[in-house]
């Protein structure tokens, strides 16, 4: 009879999803030798090879494909049972995986983590910073419990609720000739540095350009806030962001911001999770904390 345990299946499924033992070890907070040992024990228990190692990573064998198909829903159900039993004790504990965009992640996650450490120390919140398209894909794959993303890059497979709205400004390199305010049509006609199409900022700007009958002039695509800011500071184009996303660069004089006339462009932040995934009590508590912190931030944005 095949022998396997939950730790081995966790290791197997993470390598299968990521295609890399080193990436899976990092995700599971294991050393690579420890993860490799679990995989060897699993393959020994089932009596077949589950991966074919290549120069590019680990590729599933036919037996591995079949095990992944059968094991993934079983592991998810066992995890749900464990969460439900733990929830009955009245003590919040366990892992919650959250991802946020860089422009809101530091303030939002920092405050939520501080509150959890003080009141629910057995809840382990793992926070990653990613652009909207990556957050959405992580939620759809089941790699995340909760995510903050931007409208309109949501999905019918996700439950979403609004957190707050922010006005975007035109961000440019110092010394760029610019009026005190600029119209949305004029801003969208400029050479722009934007993320790729799967990300929220790009989707939002393309939607407004379409409404205005414009075709965007995207000089460079940059899927990182830091890189995007660096390229703009070098004069390779302009971009559109909320002020707080680049407030350090603005204070240092590395970038300048021009408001849009009439508050021409607003971005809505959403809290999201998979519609077909039941959130644990700990994840529900994290979601409640995010709502509270977002409400506080809404008040700060209005001042």
Phi and psi in degrees as GROMACS dihedral restraints (atoms count N, CA, C in turn):
[ dihedral_restraints ]
;  ai    aj    ak    al  type     phi  dphi    fc
    3     4     5     6     1   -64.4    20    10
    4     5     6     7     1   140.7    20    10
    6     7     8     9     1  -116.1    20    10
    7     8     9    10     1   127.7    20    10
    9    10    11    12     1  -158.0    20    10
   10    11    12    13     1   155.8    20    10
   12    13    14    15     1  -131.3    20    10
   13    14    15    16     1   174.2    20    10
   15    16    17    18     1   -65.0    20    10
   16    17    18    19     1   -38.7    20    10
   18    19    20    21     1   -61.4    20    10
   19    20    21    22     1   -41.2    20    10
   21    22    23    24     1   -64.6    20    10
   22    23    24    25     1   -41.9    20    10
   24    25    26    27     1   -67.3    20    10
   25    26    27    28     1   -37.3    20    10
   27    28    29    30     1   -58.3    20    10
   28    29    30    31     1   -47.7    20    10
   30    31    32    33     1   -61.3    20    10
   31    32    33    34     1   -46.2    20    10
   33    34    35    36     1   -59.1    20    10
   34    35    36    37     1   -48.7    20    10
   36    37    38    39     1   -66.6    20    10
   37    38    39    40     1   -36.0    20    10
   39    40    41    42     1   -68.0    20    10
   40    41    42    43     1   -41.7    20    10
   42    43    44    45     1   -66.2    20    10
   43    44    45    46     1   -39.6    20    10
   45    46    47    48     1   -61.5    20    10
   46    47    48    49     1   -40.6    20    10
   48    49    50    51     1   -73.6    20    10
   49    50    51    52     1   -40.0    20    10
   51    52    53    54     1   -93.2    20    10
   52    53    54    55     1   -20.4    20    10
   54    55    56    57     1    70.5    20    10
   55    56    57    58     1    16.0    20    10
   57    58    59    60     1  -150.9    20    10
   58    59    60    61     1   127.8    20    10
   60    61    62    63     1   -69.4    20    10
   61    62    63    64     1   -37.0    20    10
   63    64    65    66     1   -66.6    20    10
   64    65    66    67     1   -41.0    20    10
   66    67    68    69     1   -66.6    20    10
   67    68    69    70     1   -39.7    20    10
   69    70    71    72     1   -66.1    20    10
   70    71    72    73     1   -40.4    20    10
   72    73    74    75     1   -61.6    20    10
   73    74    75    76     1   -41.2    20    10
   75    76    77    78     1   -65.6    20    10
   76    77    78    79     1   -42.3    20    10
   78    79    80    81     1   -63.1    20    10
   79    80    81    82     1   -37.2    20    10
   81    82    83    84     1   -89.6    20    10
   82    83    84    85     1    -0.7    20    10
   84    85    86    87     1    59.7    20    10
   85    86    87    88     1    43.5    20    10
   87    88    89    90     1  -118.4    20    10
   88    89    90    91     1   157.8    20    10
   90    91    92    93     1   -74.6    20    10
   91    92    93    94     1   156.2    20    10
   93    94    95    96     1   -64.9    20    10
   94    95    96    97     1   -38.7    20    10
   96    97    98    99     1   -60.1    20    10
   97    98    99   100     1   -37.6    20    10
   99   100   101   102     1   -66.0    20    10
  100   101   102   103     1   -41.3    20    10
  102   103   104   105     1   -66.8    20    10
  103   104   105   106     1   -43.1    20    10
  105   106   107   108     1   -60.3    20    10
  106   107   108   109     1   -37.8    20    10
  108   109   110   111     1   -63.3    20    10
  109   110   111   112     1   -41.6    20    10
  111   112   113   114     1   -62.9    20    10
  112   113   114   115     1   -40.0    20    10
  114   115   116   117     1   -66.6    20    10
  115   116   117   118     1   -41.2    20    10
  117   118   119   120     1   -62.9    20    10
  118   119   120   121     1   -42.8    20    10
  120   121   122   123     1   -64.3    20    10
  121   122   123   124     1   -38.6    20    10
  123   124   125   126     1   -65.9    20    10
  124   125   126   127     1   -46.2    20    10
  126   127   128   129     1   -63.7    20    10
  127   128   129   130     1   -36.5    20    10
  129   130   131   132     1   -65.9    20    10
  130   131   132   133     1   -39.7    20    10
  132   133   134   135     1   -67.0    20    10
  133   134   135   136     1   -39.0    20    10
  135   136   137   138     1   -89.1    20    10
  136   137   138   139     1   -15.5    20    10
  138   139   140   141     1    81.0    20    10
  139   140   141   142     1    13.3    20    10
  141   142   143   144     1  -141.1    20    10
  142   143   144   145     1   158.1    20    10
  144   145   146   147     1   -76.9    20    10
  145   146   147   148     1   135.0    20    10
  147   148   149   150     1  -103.8    20    10
  148   149   150   151     1   -21.4    20    10
  150   151   152   153     1  -130.1    20    10
  151   152   153   154     1   149.2    20    10
  153   154   155   156     1  -111.6    20    10
  154   155   156   157     1   119.5    20    10
  156   157   158   159     1   -82.3    20    10
  157   158   159   160     1   130.0    20    10
  159   160   161   162     1  -126.9    20    10
  160   161   162   163     1   175.5    20    10
  162   163   164   165     1   -65.8    20    10
  163   164   165   166     1   -18.9    20    10
  165   166   167   168     1   -99.5    20    10
  166   167   168   169     1    -2.4    20    10
  168   169   170   171     1   139.3    20    10
  169   170   171   172     1  -152.9    20    10
  171   172   173   174     1  -110.4    20    10
  172   173   174   175     1   124.9    20    10
  174   175   176   177     1  -113.6    20    10
  175   176   177   178     1   135.3    20    10
  177   178   179   180     1   -66.2    20    10
  178   179   180   181     1   138.5    20    10
  180   181   182   183     1   -80.7    20    10
  181   182   183   184     1   170.4    20    10
  183   184   185   186     1   -54.5    20    10
  184   185   186   187     1   -39.1    20    10
  186   187   188   189     1   -65.3    20    10
  187   188   189   190     1   -37.8    20    10
  189   190   191   192     1   -64.6    20    10
  190   191   192   193     1   -40.0    20    10
  192   193   194   195     1   -60.5    20    10
  193   194   195   196     1   -43.5    20    10
  195   196   197   198     1   -66.7    20    10
  196   197   198   199     1   -41.9    20    10
  198   199   200   201     1   -64.1    20    10
  199   200   201   202     1   -41.2    20    10
  201   202   203   204     1   -60.8    20    10
  202   203   204   205     1   -43.4    20    10
  204   205   206   207     1   -60.0    20    10
  205   206   207   208     1   -40.8    20    10
  207   208   209   210     1   -85.3    20    10
  208   209   210   211     1   -34.1    20    10
  210   211   212   213     1   -79.2    20    10
  211   212   213   214     1   -35.1    20    10
  213   214   215   216     1   -56.0    20    10
  214   215   216   217     1   -50.7    20    10
  216   217   218   219     1   -67.1    20    10
  217   218   219   220     1   -31.2    20    10
  219   220   221   222     1   -66.9    20    10
  220   221   222   223     1   -44.5    20    10
  222   223   224   225     1   -63.8    20    10
  223   224   225   226     1   -41.5    20    10
  225   226   227   228     1   -62.2    20    10
  226   227   228   229     1   -40.6    20    10
  228   229   230   231     1   -67.2    20    10
  229   230   231   232     1   -41.1    20    10
  231   232   233   234     1   -62.9    20    10
  232   233   234   235     1   -39.4    20    10
  234   235   236   237     1   -64.7    20    10
  235   236   237   238     1   -38.7    20    10
  237   238   239   240     1   -65.2    20    10
  238   239   240   241     1   -41.3    20    10
  240   241   242   243     1   -60.7    20    10
  241   242   243   244     1   -45.0    20    10
  243   244   245   246     1   -61.1    20    10
  244   245   246   247     1   -41.1    20    10
  246   247   248   249     1   -65.1    20    10
  247   248   249   250     1   -42.3    20    10
  249   250   251   252     1   -63.6    20    10
  250   251   252   253     1   -41.3    20    10
  252   253   254   255     1   -66.1    20    10
  253   254   255   256     1   -40.7    20    10
  255   256   257   258     1   -65.9    20    10
  256   257   258   259     1   -36.7    20    10
  258   259   260   261     1   -62.2    20    10
  259   260   261   262     1   -31.4    20    10
  261   262   263   264     1   -66.7    20    10
  262   263   264   265     1   -18.3    20    10
  264   265   266   267     1   -77.3    20    10
  265   266   267   268     1   -15.8    20    10
  267   268   269   270     1    84.8    20    10
  268   269   270   271     1    -5.3    20    10
  270   271   272   273     1  -102.6    20    10
  271   272   273   274     1   124.3    20    10
  273   274   275   276     1   -77.9    20    10
  274   275   276   277     1   128.9    20    10
  276   277   278   279     1  -154.8    20    10
  277   278   279   280     1   168.8    20    10
  279   280   281   282     1   109.4    20    10
  280   281   282   283     1   178.4    20    10
  282   283   284   285     1   -94.6    20    10
  283   284   285   286     1   139.5    20    10
  285   286   287   288     1  -130.3    20    10
  286   287   288   289     1   126.3    20    10
  288   289   290   291     1  -105.2    20    10
  289   290   291   292     1   121.1    20    10
  291   292   293   294     1  -126.4    20    10
  292   293   294   295     1   141.1    20    10
  294   295   296   297     1  -130.7    20    10
  295   296   297   298     1   141.2    20    10
  297   298   299   300     1  -136.1    20    10
  298   299   300   301     1   156.0    20    10
  300   301   302   303     1   -66.9    20    10
  301   302   303   304     1   155.8    20    10
  303   304   305   306     1   -62.8    20    10
  304   305   306   307     1   -30.6    20    10
  306   307   308   309     1   -72.2    20    10
  307   308   309   310     1   -18.7    20    10
  309   310   311   312     1  -117.9    20    10
  310   311   312   313     1   -13.6    20    10
  312   313   314   315     1   -62.1    20    10
  313   314   315   316     1   -44.9    20    10
  315   316   317   318     1   -64.2    20    10
  316   317   318   319     1   -52.8    20    10
  318   319   320   321     1   -67.2    20    10
  319   320   321   322     1   -48.1    20    10
  321   322   323   324     1   -64.5    20    10
  322   323   324   325     1   -54.8    20    10
  324   325   326   327     1   -66.1    20    10
  325   326   327   328     1   -38.1    20    10
  327   328   329   330     1   -59.0    20    10
  328   329   330   331     1   -44.7    20    10
  330   331   332   333     1   -69.6    20    10
  331   332   333   334     1   -41.2    20    10
  333   334   335   336     1   -62.9    20    10
  334   335   336   337     1   -44.7    20    10
  336   337   338   339     1   -62.6    20    10
  337   338   339   340     1   -42.0    20    10
  339   340   341   342     1   -59.1    20    10
  340   341   342   343     1   -44.5    20    10
  342   343   344   345     1   -65.3    20    10
  343   344   345   346     1   -43.2    20    10
  345   346   347   348     1   -64.7    20    10
  346   347   348   349     1   -42.3    20    10
  348   349   350   351     1   -61.0    20    10
  349   350   351   352     1   -34.4    20    10
  351   352   353   354     1   -77.2    20    10
  352   353   354   355     1   -37.2    20    10
  354   355   356   357     1  -109.9    20    10
  355   356   357   358     1   -26.9    20    10
  357   358   359   360     1  -137.4    20    10
  358   359   360   361     1    69.4    20    10
  360   361   362   363     1   -64.1    20    10
  361   362   363   364     1   -17.5    20    10
  363   364   365   366     1   -88.4    20    10
  364   365   366   367     1    -1.3    20    10
  366   367   368   369     1   -87.8    20    10
  367   368   369   370     1   123.0    20    10
  369   370   371   372     1  -103.5    20    10
  370   371   372   373     1   106.5    20    10
  372   373   374   375     1   -95.6    20    10
  373   374   375   376     1   117.7    20    10
  375   376   377   378     1  -100.8    20    10
  376   377   378   379     1   118.8    20    10
  378   379   380   381     1  -114.9    20    10
  379   380   381   382     1   130.4    20    10
  381   382   383   384     1  -121.6    20    10
  382   383   384   385     1   152.9    20    10
  384   385   386   387     1  -109.5    20    10
  385   386   387   388     1   126.1    20    10
  387   388   389   390     1  -153.9    20    10
  388   389   390   391     1   159.0    20    10
  390   391   392   393     1   -74.7    20    10
  391   392   393   394     1   163.4    20    10
  393   394   395   396     1   -53.6    20    10
  394   395   396   397     1   -44.7    20    10
  396   397   398   399     1   -60.9    20    10
  397   398   399   400     1   -37.7    20    10
  399   400   401   402     1   -70.8    20    10
  400   401   402   403     1   -37.4    20    10
  402   403   404   405     1   -62.8    20    10
  403   404   405   406     1   -46.2    20    10
  405   406   407   408     1   -60.2    20    10
  406   407   408   409     1   -46.6    20    10
  408   409   410   411     1   -64.2    20    10
  409   410   411   412     1   -38.1    20    10
  411   412   413   414     1   -62.5    20    10
  412   413   414   415     1   -39.2    20    10
  414   415   416   417     1   -66.8    20    10
  415   416   417   418     1   -43.4    20    10
  417   418   419   420     1   -67.4    20    10
  418   419   420   421     1   -33.4    20    10
  420   421   422   423     1   -77.4    20    10
  421   422   423   424     1   -15.4    20    10
  423   424   425   426     1    86.1    20    10
  424   425   426   427     1    11.6    20    10
  426   427   428   429     1   -76.9    20    10
  427   428   429   430     1   -17.8    20    10
  429   430   431   432     1  -124.7    20    10
  430   431   432   433     1   149.2    20    10
  432   433   434   435     1   -88.2    20    10
  433   434   435   436     1   -43.4    20    10
  435   436   437   438     1  -135.3    20    10
  436   437   438   439     1   153.0    20    10
  438   439   440   441     1  -149.2    20    10
  439   440   441   442     1   151.6    20    10
  441   442   443   444     1  -109.2    20    10
  442   443   444   445     1   126.5    20    10
  444   445   446   447     1  -141.2    20    10
  445   446   447   448     1   177.2    20    10
  447   448   449   450     1  -109.9    20    10
  448   449   450   451     1   139.3    20    10
  450   451   452   453     1   -69.8    20    10
  451   452   453   454     1   140.0    20    10
  453   454   455   456     1   -97.9    20    10
  454   455   456   457     1    11.8    20    10
  456   457   458   459     1   -85.0    20    10
  457   458   459   460     1    70.0    20    10
  459   460   461   462     1  -111.7    20    10
  460   461   462   463     1  -153.5    20    10
  462   463   464   465     1  -164.6    20    10
  463   464   465   466     1   147.8    20    10
  465   466   467   468     1   -66.9    20    10
  466   467   468   469     1   -15.6    20    10
  468   469   470   471     1   -85.8    20    10
  469   470   471   472     1    -0.1    20    10
  471   472   473   474     1  -115.7    20    10
  472   473   474   475     1   141.5    20    10
  474   475   476   477     1   -84.5    20    10
  475   476   477   478     1   129.6    20    10
  477   478   479   480     1  -130.8    20    10
  478   479   480   481     1   150.4    20    10
  480   481   482   483     1  -144.6    20    10
  481   482   483   484     1   143.4    20    10
  483   484   485   486     1   -70.0    20    10
  484   485   486   487     1   143.2    20    10
  486   487   488   489     1  -108.5    20    10
  487   488   489   490     1   -57.7    20    10
  489   490   491   492     1  -163.5    20    10
  490   491   492   493     1   166.1    20    10
  492   493   494   495     1  -117.5    20    10
  493   494   495   496     1   146.6    20    10
  495   496   497   498     1  -132.0    20    10
  496   497   498   499     1   141.3    20    10
  498   499   500   501     1   -79.0    20    10
  499   500   501   502     1   137.8    20    10
  501   502   503   504     1   -93.7    20    10
  502   503   504   505     1   150.4    20    10
  504   505   506   507     1  -123.5    20    10
  505   506   507   508     1   160.3    20    10
  507   508   509   510     1   -80.3    20    10
  508   509   510   511     1   123.6    20    10
  510   511   512   513     1  -108.6    20    10
  511   512   513   514     1   129.6    20    10
  513   514   515   516     1  -138.4    20    10
  514   515   516   517     1   171.0    20    10
  516   517   518   519     1   -75.4    20    10
  517   518   519   520     1   150.0    20    10
  519   520   521   522     1   -57.7    20    10
  520   521   522   523     1   144.4    20    10
  522   523   524   525     1    86.3    20    10
  523   524   525   526     1    -4.0    20    10
  525   526   527   528     1   -73.0    20    10
  526   527   528   529     1   124.8    20    10
  528   529   530   531     1   -61.5    20    10
  529   530   531   532     1   126.6    20    10
  531   532   533   534     1  -155.8    20    10
  532   533   534   535     1   144.2    20    10
  534   535   536   537     1   -73.7    20    10
  535   536   537   538     1   175.0    20    10
  537   538   539   540     1   -64.5    20    10
  538   539   540   541     1   -34.8    20    10
  540   541   542   543     1  -138.2    20    10
  541   542   543   544     1   156.4    20    10
  543   544   545   546     1  -136.1    20    10
  544   545   546   547     1   145.2    20    10
  546   547   548   549     1   -74.5    20    10
  547   548   549   550     1   155.5    20    10
  549   550   551   552     1   -61.9    20    10
  550   551   552   553     1   -42.1    20    10
  552   553   554   555     1   -59.6    20    10
  553   554   555   556     1   -44.2    20    10
  555   556   557   558     1   -65.5    20    10
  556   557   558   559     1   -39.4    20    10
  558   559   560   561     1   -65.4    20    10
  559   560   561   562     1   -42.9    20    10
  561   562   563   564     1   -73.8    20    10
  562   563   564   565     1   -14.4    20    10
  564   565   566   567     1   -85.1    20    10
  565   566   567   568     1    -8.8    20    10
  567   568   569   570     1   -78.4    20    10
  568   569   570   571     1   159.6    20    10
  570   571   572   573     1   -62.8    20    10
  571   572   573   574     1   130.3    20    10
  573   574   575   576     1  -122.4    20    10
  574   575   576   577     1   147.7    20    10
  576   577   578   579     1  -108.3    20    10
  577   578   579   580     1   118.5    20    10
  579   580   581   582     1  -139.7    20    10
  580   581   582   583     1   161.2    20    10
  582   583   584   585     1   -69.7    20    10
  583   584   585   586     1   173.9    20    10
  585   586   587   588     1   -68.0    20    10
  586   587   588   589     1   169.9    20    10
  588   589   590   591     1   -64.0    20    10
  589   590   591   592     1   -23.5    20    10
  591   592   593   594     1   -78.2    20    10
  592   593   594   595     1    -2.3    20    10
  594   595   596   597     1  -100.8    20    10
  595   596   597   598     1   153.8    20    10
  597   598   599   600     1   -61.2    20    10
  598   599   600   601     1   -43.2    20    10
  600   601   602   603     1   -62.0    20    10
  601   602   603   604     1   -42.5    20    10
  603   604   605   606     1   -66.1    20    10
  604   605   606   607     1   -44.5    20    10
  606   607   608   609     1   -61.0    20    10
  607   608   609   610     1   -41.1    20    10
  609   610   611   612     1   -65.7    20    10
  610   611   612   613     1   -46.5    20    10
  612   613   614   615     1   -67.1    20    10
  613   614   615   616     1   -37.7    20    10
  615   616   617   618     1   -67.7    20    10
  616   617   618   619     1   -36.5    20    10
  618   619   620   621     1   -61.5    20    10
  619   620   621   622     1   -45.9    20    10
  621   622   623   624     1   -70.6    20    10
  622   623   624   625     1   -35.9    20    10
  624   625   626   627     1   -62.7    20    10
  625   626   627   628     1   -41.3    20    10
  627   628   629   630     1   -61.4    20    10
  628   629   630   631     1   -42.8    20    10
  630   631   632   633     1   -62.9    20    10
  631   632   633   634     1   -31.3    20    10
  633   634   635   636     1   -91.6    20    10
  634   635   636   637     1     0.9    20    10
  636   637   638   639     1    71.8    20    10
  637   638   639   640     1    28.7    20    10
  639   640   641   642     1  -106.7    20    10
  640   641   642   643     1   155.1    20    10
  642   643   644   645     1  -112.6    20    10
  643   644   645   646     1   121.8    20    10
  645   646   647   648     1   -67.0    20    10
  646   647   648   649     1   141.5    20    10
  648   649   650   651     1  -102.3    20    10
  649   650   651   652     1    87.4    20    10
  651   652   653   654     1   -91.4    20    10
  652   653   654   655     1   107.2    20    10
  654   655   656   657     1   -77.2    20    10
  655   656   657   658     1   -35.9    20    10
  657   658   659   660     1  -145.1    20    10
  658   659   660   661     1   142.0    20    10
  660   661   662   663     1  -100.7    20    10
  661   662   663   664     1   132.3    20    10
  663   664   665   666     1  -138.3    20    10
  664   665   666   667     1   115.0    20    10
  666   667   668   669     1   -94.1    20    10
  667   668   669   670     1    35.0    20    10
  669   670   671   672     1  -147.1    20    10
  670   671   672   673     1   131.4    20    10
  672   673   674   675     1   -60.7    20    10
  673   674   675   676     1   -41.1    20    10
  675   676   677   678     1   -63.6    20    10
  676   677   678   679     1   -44.8    20    10
  678   679   680   681     1   -67.5    20    10
  679   680   681   682     1   -40.9    20    10
  681   682   683   684     1   -58.0    20    10
  682   683   684   685     1   -46.1    20    10
  684   685   686   687     1   -63.5    20    10
  685   686   687   688     1   -40.3    20    10
  687   688   689   690     1   -63.8    20    10
  688   689   690   691     1   -43.0    20    10
  690   691   692   693     1   -65.5    20    10
  691   692   693   694     1   -40.2    20    10
  693   694   695   696     1   -64.6    20    10
  694   695   696   697     1   -41.8    20    10
  696   697   698   699     1   -63.1    20    10
  697   698   699   700     1   -24.1    20    10
  699   700   701   702     1   -87.6    20    10
  700   701   702   703     1     3.5    20    10
  702   703   704   705     1    81.1    20    10
  703   704   705   706     1    19.9    20    10
  705   706   707   708     1   -85.9    20    10
  706   707   708   709     1     1.7    20    10
  708   709   710   711     1   153.9    20    10
  709   710   711   712     1   178.1    20    10
  711   712   713   714     1  -106.9    20    10
  712   713   714   715     1   170.4    20    10
  714   715   716   717     1  -147.2    20    10
  715   716   717   718     1   174.6    20    10
  717   718   719   720     1  -124.0    20    10
  718   719   720   721     1   121.9    20    10
  720   721   722   723     1  -150.1    20    10
  721   722   723   724     1   159.0    20    10
  723   724   725   726     1   -70.0    20    10
  724   725   726   727     1   150.3    20    10
  726   727   728   729     1   -55.9    20    10
  727   728   729   730     1   -41.8    20    10
  729   730   731   732     1   -69.1    20    10
  730   731   732   733     1   -17.3    20    10
  732   733   734   735     1   -67.8    20    10
  733   734   735   736     1   -25.2    20    10
  735   736   737   738     1  -130.2    20    10
  736   737   738   739     1    26.3    20    10
  738   739   740   741     1   -62.7    20    10
  739   740   741   742     1   -35.0    20    10
  741   742   743   744     1   -64.9    20    10
  742   743   744   745     1   -42.9    20    10
  744   745   746   747     1   -66.9    20    10
  745   746   747   748     1   -35.1    20    10
  747   748   749   750     1   -66.7    20    10
  748   749   750   751     1   -43.2    20    10
  750   751   752   753     1   -63.5    20    10
  751   752   753   754     1   -37.0    20    10
  753   754   755   756     1   -79.6    20    10
  754   755   756   757     1    -7.0    20    10
  756   757   758   759     1    80.5    20    10
  757   758   759   760     1    11.7    20    10
  759   760   761   762     1   -80.7    20    10
  760   761   762   763     1   -20.5    20    10
  762   763   764   765     1  -138.6    20    10
  763   764   765   766     1   160.1    20    10
  765   766   767   768     1  -128.4    20    10
  766   767   768   769     1   152.0    20    10
  768   769   770   771     1  -121.8    20    10
  769   770   771   772     1   137.0    20    10
  771   772   773   774     1  -120.0    20    10
  772   773   774   775     1   118.8    20    10
  774   775   776   777     1   -64.3    20    10
  775   776   777   778     1   151.8    20    10
  777   778   779   780     1   -89.5    20    10
  778   779   780   781     1   137.4    20    10
  780   781   782   783     1   -62.1    20    10
  781   782   783   784     1   134.2    20    10
  783   784   785   786     1    69.9    20    10
  784   785   786   787     1    20.6    20    10
  786   787   788   789     1    56.8    20    10
  787   788   789   790     1    52.1    20    10
  789   790   791   792     1   -65.2    20    10
  790   791   792   793     1   -16.5    20    10
  792   793   794   795     1  -147.0    20    10
  793   794   795   796     1   121.5    20    10
  795   796   797   798     1  -123.1    20    10
  796   797   798   799     1   146.1    20    10
  798   799   800   801     1  -117.5    20    10
  799   800   801   802     1   132.2    20    10
  801   802   803   804     1  -103.5    20    10
  802   803   804   805     1   127.0    20    10
  804   805   806   807     1   -91.1    20    10
  805   806   807   808     1   138.0    20    10
  807   808   809   810     1  -123.2    20    10
  808   809   810   811     1   143.6    20    10
  810   811   812   813     1   -91.8    20    10
  811   812   813   814     1   133.5    20    10
  813   814   815   816     1  -139.9    20    10
  814   815   816   817     1   151.7    20    10
  816   817   818   819     1  -155.6    20    10
  817   818   819   820     1   163.7    20    10
  819   820   821   822     1   -65.8    20    10
  820   821   822   823     1   133.5    20    10
  822   823   824   825     1   -63.4    20    10
  823   824   825   826     1   -30.5    20    10
  825   826   827   828     1   -95.8    20    10
  826   827   828   829     1    12.0    20    10
  828   829   830   831     1  -115.0    20    10
  829   830   831   832     1   124.9    20    10
  831   832   833   834     1   -80.2    20    10
  832   833   834   835     1   123.4    20    10
  834   835   836   837     1   -77.4    20    10
  835   836   837   838     1   139.4    20    10
  837   838   839   840     1   -69.4    20    10
  838   839   840   841     1   166.3    20    10
  840   841   842   843     1   -59.7    20    10
  841   842   843   844     1   -36.6    20    10
  843   844   845   846     1   -66.1    20    10
  844   845   846   847     1   -42.2    20    10
  846   847   848   849     1   -65.9    20    10
  847   848   849   850     1   -38.0    20    10
  849   850   851   852     1   -63.0    20    10
  850   851   852   853     1   -37.9    20    10
  852   853   854   855     1   -66.6    20    10
  853   854   855   856     1   -41.4    20    10
  855   856   857   858     1   -61.8    20    10
  856   857   858   859     1   -42.5    20    10
  858   859   860   861     1   -60.1    20    10
  859   860   861   862     1   -41.8    20    10
  861   862   863   864     1   -63.5    20    10
  862   863   864   865     1   -39.7    20    10
  864   865   866   867     1   -65.1    20    10
  865   866   867   868     1   -40.5    20    10
  867   868   869   870     1   -61.1    20    10
  868   869   870   871     1   -43.1    20    10
  870   871   872   873     1   -59.9    20    10
  871   872   873   874     1   -43.4    20    10
  873   874   875   876     1   -65.1    20    10
  874   875   876   877     1   -46.0    20    10
  876   877   878   879     1   -64.5    20    10
  877   878   879   880     1   -40.3    20    10
  879   880   881   882     1   -62.4    20    10
  880   881   882   883     1   -37.7    20    10
  882   883   884   885     1   -63.4    20    10
  883   884   885   886     1   -41.1    20    10
  885   886   887   888     1   -63.1    20    10
  886   887   888   889     1   -41.6    20    10
  888   889   890   891     1   -67.9    20    10
  889   890   891   892     1   -33.2    20    10
  891   892   893   894     1   -58.9    20    10
  892   893   894   895     1   -43.0    20    10
  894   895   896   897     1   -62.1    20    10
  895   896   897   898     1   -39.0    20    10
  897   898   899   900     1   -68.4    20    10
  898   899   900   901     1   -36.8    20    10
  900   901   902   903     1   -66.6    20    10
  901   902   903   904     1   -29.3    20    10
  903   904   905   906     1   -76.9    20    10
  904   905   906   907     1   -22.8    20    10
